[in-house]
Amino acid sequence: MTLDKAREVVLLNKGVKKSFKFKGTRNQIDCFDGIITDMYPAIFTITLDDNKVKSFSYSDVLIENLQIIDWLFIICACFLINR
């Protein structure tokens, strides 16, 4: 994956409520729900359910420190596996 691909992934998920998993420093993991609201050349912002705003860089997506969780995909995959 490249930075351009990471930007494309963020753009495809912009405006849609998603779940996120962020791997922080010292093995801290933060899970939250929100909507990608704004995209800038180096960062993008996520507005959480409680109207707080967090910002991340596209490199966070690139190196998988920030994961965008698509529950619909997971549910469909589990359904297909259990057929």
PLY file of the C-alpha trace (Angstrom):
ply
format ascii 1.0
element vertex 83
property float x
property float y
property float z
element edge 82
property int vertex1
property int vertex2
end_header
0.00 0.00 0.00
1.15 3.54 -0.73
0.14 6.90 0.74
-2.04 7.51 -2.30
-3.84 4.22 -1.66
-4.26 5.17 2.03
-5.82 8.50 0.94
-8.16 6.59 -1.38
-9.25 4.28 1.46
-9.99 7.31 3.64
-11.89 9.02 0.81
-14.03 5.93 0.21
-15.02 5.90 3.89
-15.59 9.66 4.22
-19.04 10.57 5.52
-19.93 7.03 6.58
-20.16 5.99 10.22
-17.43 3.44 10.94
-15.66 1.82 13.85
-11.96 2.53 14.30
-9.15 0.86 16.20
-6.06 2.94 16.95
-2.83 1.38 18.20
-1.16 4.07 20.29
2.11 4.20 22.16
3.08 1.57 24.70
0.57 -0.96 23.37
-2.44 1.22 24.16
-5.45 0.46 21.98
-8.30 2.91 21.53
-11.53 1.78 19.86
-14.16 4.32 18.87
-16.99 5.03 16.44
-17.14 8.10 14.26
-17.34 9.68 10.83
-14.44 10.86 8.69
-15.48 14.47 8.19
-12.58 16.38 6.65
-9.56 15.54 4.54
-6.47 17.72 4.20
-3.19 17.15 2.32
-1.42 15.50 5.29
-4.18 14.64 7.79
-7.87 13.80 8.08
-10.31 14.28 10.92
-12.82 11.94 12.53
-15.79 13.32 14.44
-16.75 10.95 17.25
-20.26 10.22 18.48
-19.79 12.69 21.36
-18.75 15.45 18.87
-15.07 15.29 19.83
-12.69 15.50 16.88
-9.56 13.39 16.42
-7.00 13.87 13.67
-4.82 11.25 12.04
-2.27 11.14 9.26
-2.58 8.96 6.19
0.57 7.17 7.32
-1.41 5.94 10.36
-3.61 4.05 7.89
-0.61 3.01 5.80
1.26 1.37 8.70
-2.01 0.07 10.19
-1.85 2.06 13.42
-5.40 3.13 12.54
-7.73 0.43 11.29
-11.11 1.18 9.74
-13.44 -1.63 10.73
-16.23 -2.50 8.30
-18.71 -4.57 10.31
-20.84 -5.37 7.27
-17.82 -6.97 5.58
-17.03 -8.99 8.73
-20.63 -10.20 9.08
-20.79 -11.24 5.42
-17.43 -13.03 5.65
-18.55 -14.94 8.76
-21.79 -15.91 7.02
-19.91 -17.22 3.98
-17.45 -19.17 6.12
-20.24 -20.87 8.07
-22.15 -21.98 4.97
0 1
1 2
2 3
3 4
4 5
5 6
6 7
7 8
8 9
9 10
10 11
11 12
12 13
13 14
14 15
15 16
16 17
17 18
18 19
19 20
20 21
21 22
22 23
23 24
24 25
25 26
26 27
27 28
28 29
29 30
30 31
31 32
32 33
33 34
34 35
35 36
36 37
37 38
38 39
39 40
40 41
41 42
42 43
43 44
44 45
45 46
46 47
47 48
48 49
49 50
50 51
51 52
52 53
53 54
54 55
55 56
56 57
57 58
58 59
59 60
60 61
61 62
62 63
63 64
64 65
65 66
66 67
67 68
68 69
69 70
70 71
71 72
72 73
73 74
74 75
75 76
76 77
77 78
78 79
79 80
80 81
81 82
